Structures are given as structure tokens and as C-alpha cells.
Amino acid sequence: MSEKIFWGLDIGGTKCAICAAGEDGKIFYREQVATADYPRWQELLETLLEMGAKNAPHPTAVGVSCGGPLDTRRGLILSPPNLPGWDDVPVTKWLTEKLGIPAYLQNDANACALAEWEYGAGKGTRNMIFITFGTGFGAGLILDGRLYEGTNGMAGEIGHVRMEYEGPVGYGKKGTMEGFCSGGGLKQLAKIMIGKDLTAKELAHLADQGDEEALSVFSRSARILGRGLSILIDLFNPERIVIGSVFARAERHFRKEMEEEIEKEALSINRGSCRVVPAALGDSIGDLAAISTAIIGWRNAQ
């Protein structure tokens, strides 16, 4: 175990977890609670800190990974739709006062980008984009060796970009990247294209069996994915794009059509220097996202 210890808090609408690791990212303690069991955010955070204090050394810094909207510069959680009652929560100030250490906050896409960059499929790169492809579709941007957040922490919202004037809805907008390329988007697409109510997991199972209807849904999503990635490739000229969740589990149903679209749409010199790969951290990515937020936040402050 390294000398410095870091804690991570992964805050989600269903569950919240606390974990501890050294600077090498090797998690040696983890515990979780059901979010719904704690109607007050203070009570939930106090419970997590009490668990941590009993099971891990006092940390050098703590990181928080949470779905947005957030104000990362002021350390505020701003009423995420899956966290009722978490309105303007001063989470980093509260944690610093409780623990006497620096605290850092990142939205889950940026935090996962840091994790894959530090420990996963983006390790060793200077220009990398991490794509969430789960409940939503968003990007975390590592540019010139640093996380790029934009003016108010909202950079990377590629999921909100409209790809078609009509189509499945993502974040209240028809035809967006998130509408076509997310777990919920695939479910909508199945309803629109083949008239069936199927989850992404069910679609993948059918596609694995050669079901033509399921394969057609993946093909449509994959072509939109390739077009969207082409925009990112030409805008940011990354050396690697790392995609998580649904793509990582069902890459076989996206790869061919996605690459065909990239071949058509992206500049050859840019696409030639970029690899698109599945995320490598699997189920541990949420914990390592929070830990990476702590480690990299602390490192950048030195």
C-alpha cells in the first residue's frame, strides 16, 4: 500500500459507495449503501464517512463522482434529476470541513475519463476522449494531458448534439446522439424500428443469435455513433477514444458500421492517428472514477 491514501465517493441515484486506495489506484476497501435509505444528503454522506473511518486510514484527499448538473469549480451538486433533495449541495466544502483535507468534485463522465486515462484503456495518452454509453451519452475530454471542462464544466456534451431531425429522444431533444446511442436510446429505437419493447441487453442477446431485427437496430445506432465520433475526431484530433458501458459489452454489434462511417466522415489524417477502443475498467470504473478525481485533483494542486 502506498504512503498516501485517497478516498472516493461514487454518488448515484440507486446506490452510493465509499472506497479507499493508494496512489497506485488499487482499491483495498469498498462499501455501499442504498441512496433511497437516506432522504437527507448530510445523513448519507455522514454514514459513508463513518464507514470509511472504521475501515481505512485517514485520507490525503477525497474525490466525489456524481451525475450532473454540477458546478465543479465551486464544488456544488446542482439538483441532479436522480437525486431529489440534493439542491445546491456544497459537497466539497462540507467534506473538507468534516475531514480537514482537500475535496474534489467531477461529473461522472469526466471522472470516468480520468480513471480510464490513469488506469485503463487510455493510459499513456495525452489526448483521449472517454464516452459514456449507458443511461446517457456524454464525453470526458483529456486534452494535452489535462482534463478539459470548458467555461462552466459542461464541455463534452456530445450526447445533446442533434444527428437527425427526427428519432429517439435524448435529454428532451429528438434525434440526438444520446437518443440513438444510449441504453434508453436503443430501447426507443427498437420500438420505432421493429415495434418491440426490448432493453439493450435483450437486443444484444437476440443479435448474438442472428436475429435480423435486433441486428438492424444495432446497425442504425452504430452508424450514428460513427458519425458522432467523426465529429470528435476532427474537432479534437485525439489519439484514442474509449467507450464504456453498452459499447464495451456489445462492441461486436457496433464495430463494423461504426468504422465504415468514420472512414467516410473523418479526415483521413485524423482518423489514422485515432483508435476507438472499449473501456477497460469494467464494473470497477465507478469506484476508480471517484478515486481518480481525488488523486488527480490533489496532484494538480501540488
N, C-alpha and C positions, 0 to 999 in steps of 0.2 A: 504494500500500500504506500502511495506517495505521501510526502510530508503534508502537503496541503489537501484539505478536504473540501468538497463542494456539495451543496445540497441543490436538488432540483424539485420544483413543484409543477406538476402537469395538471392544469385545471381544465376540466371538461364538464359538459352538461350531464353526463351519466356518472362518471367517476372522477375522482381527484386522487393523485398519488404523490407521495414524497419518496425521493430516493437520494442516495449518497454515493459519491465516487471520488477517486483520486483524480489527479490531472491527466492520468492516462485514460480516463473515461470508463474504467472498469467498475461497474456498479456492484457494491457489496451489501447494500441494504435497500429494500423497497417495501412499501406498504401502501394500500389504497383504501379509500372509503367511498361510499355511495354519496354523490353530491346531494341528492334529494333528502338525505337524512339530516342535513344541516341548513335550515332556512336562512340563517344569518351568515354572511361571508366571514365575519370575525370568528364565529364559533368553528367553522370549518377549518380556517387557517390555524387557529389555536390548537385544534385537535391534531392536525398534521405536524405542527412544531413540537407538540408534546411527544408524539410518536418518535420523531426524529431525535429528540433529546435523550430518549431512553435507549436508543439503538445505534446511534452513530456519534462520532466525535463532533465537537462544535465546528461549524464550517468557516472557511475563509471568505466565502461569498455564497449567495443563493440566487438561483435563476428561476424565473416563472415563465412557463409556456402556456398561452391561453388563446382561444379563438377571439377574433376581433368583434367590434371595433375597440382599438386601444389608442392611448397616447403614450408611446414608449418613452418619449423624452421626459415627460412628467411622471411616468410610472403609474398611469391610470388605466383601469379597466372600465370601459365606457358602455355599459349595458348590452353585452352580447345577447343575442336572441335565445341562446340555450342556457343562459344563466340569469334567470329572473331574480331581481333584487340586487344584482351586482352593478349598481349605478354609481359611476364616478368613484370607483374604489381606489384609494391611494395605496396600492398594494406594495410598491417598493418602499415608500416612506414608512408604512406600518411594519414591514418586515425588518427594516433597518433599526427602527426603534425597539422592536422586540428582541432582536438578535445581536445588535451592535456591530453589524457587518454590512458591506455593500450588498444591494439587491438590484437585480436587473430583470426587465420585462421584455418579452418578444411575442408577437403573434405566432401562431403555431406554424405557419408556412415558413417564416423567417427562421424560427427556432429549428425546424427540421432541416432547413438548408444548412445552418451552422453544423448540425450533427452529422449530416452526410458529407459535408466538406471536411470536417475534422476527423471523423472516424469511419466513414462509409465509402460510397461509390464515387464521391467527389474528392477524395483525399489526394493531395499532391497538385491540385489545380489552382490557378489564380483567377480564372473566370469560369464560373459554374452557375447554372440555374437549377434550382430544385422545384419540381412541380408536384403539388398535391393533386391527387386524382382519386378522391374519396367522396366524402359528403359534398365537398366543394372542389373547385379547381382554381388554384392560385399559384403564384410563383414567389420564391425567395431568391434574391439576386446576390451572388457573390461576385463583385466586380473589382478587378485589380487587387485581389487579396483581402477585400473587406466586404462586409455586408452593406448593401446599398438599400436605404429605407425611403428615400425621397424626402420631400419637404415636410410632410406630417406623418411619416411612417406608413404611407399607403402605396408605395411603389410595388409593382409586381402583380397588380390586379388584372392579369390577362384573362381570367375567367369571366370578367364583365364585358370583354370585347365581343361585339356582335359579329358573327360569322355569316349568318343568313337572316333575312328579314322575317322569316317565319321558322318555327321549330320549337323544340323543347325549351322550357323556361329555366333560367338560372338567375337567382337573386332578383326576381321580379322582371326580368328582361328576356324577351323571346330571342331564340336563335343564337345565344351566346356560347362561348367556349364551355362554360360551366353547364349550360343546357345540354350540349352534345357530349361532353366529356367529364362525367362525374357519375357516382353510383346512382344518384337520383335521376340524373340526365339519361342514363342508359335505360332506366325503368320507364321514363316518359317516352323515350324513343321506341321502345318495344311496343308500347301502347299505340303510338302513332303509326308505326310502320307495319306491325303484324297483328295489332289488336289484342295483344296478350299482356296480362299483368305479371311481369317477371322481374325479379331482382337481378342485379349484375351477377351475383353468384349463380343463380339459376340459369341465366343466359349462358354463362361460361360452361356450365355443366352440359347444357344442350349442344353448344357449339363443339365441345370436345367429342360429342357423339356424332358429329357431322350434320346436325340439324341446319338446313339451309336458311330457315327464317332467322334463327339466332345468329348465324354467321353474317347475314345481311345487315343486322343491327350493328354488330361489331365493325363491319366494313364501313358503314356510314360514319360511325364515331371516329374510327381510325383516320379517315380522310380529313375530317375536320381537325383532328389532333395534328396531323401532319401540316396542314395549312397554318394552324396557330403556332406550331413550333418554328415554322419557316420565318414567321414574323420576328420571333425572339432571336433566331439565329442571325438574321440580317440586322436587327437593331443592336444587339449586344455582342455579337461575334464570340460566343462562349466556346470553350474547348470541350465542355461536357454539359449535357442536360440529363438530370437524374429525375426519374418519375416514380412516384410511390403508389401505394395502395392498389387500386383496381388494375392499373397498368402492370405493376410489379407481379401481381398474381396471375394475370391473363395476357402477358406480353405476346404470346403466340398468336393471339387473335387480333393484335394491333400492328405488329411489326411490318408486314409486307405493304399494306396500303399506306401506312404512315410514311414509310421510306419513299414510296412512289410519289407522294405529294411533296415531300421535302425535295426530292430530285427535280420536280417540276417548278417549285416555287422559290426556293432559296438560291442565292448566288452561289455558284459552284465553288468559288474560293472560300466562302464562309462555311458551307456545308462540309467541305472537305476537311476542315480543321475541327469539326464538332462531332462527338459521339453521343448518341442518345442511349442511355442505359437504365435498367431498373434500379430502384433504390436497394441498398444492401443491408440495411439495419433491421428490416422486418418488424416484428412486434415490439422490439426494444426502442424504436425510434422516438416514441413519445417521452420516455424517460431520458434518453440521451439528448433530446431537444432541450429539455429543461436544464440538464447538466451543462450542455454546451453553452447555453445562454449565460450561465454563471461563470464558467471558465473563460470564455472569450470576452465577456463584459469586464471581468476582473483583469484579464491580461491587457486589454486595450487601455485600461485606466492607469496602468503602471507607468 
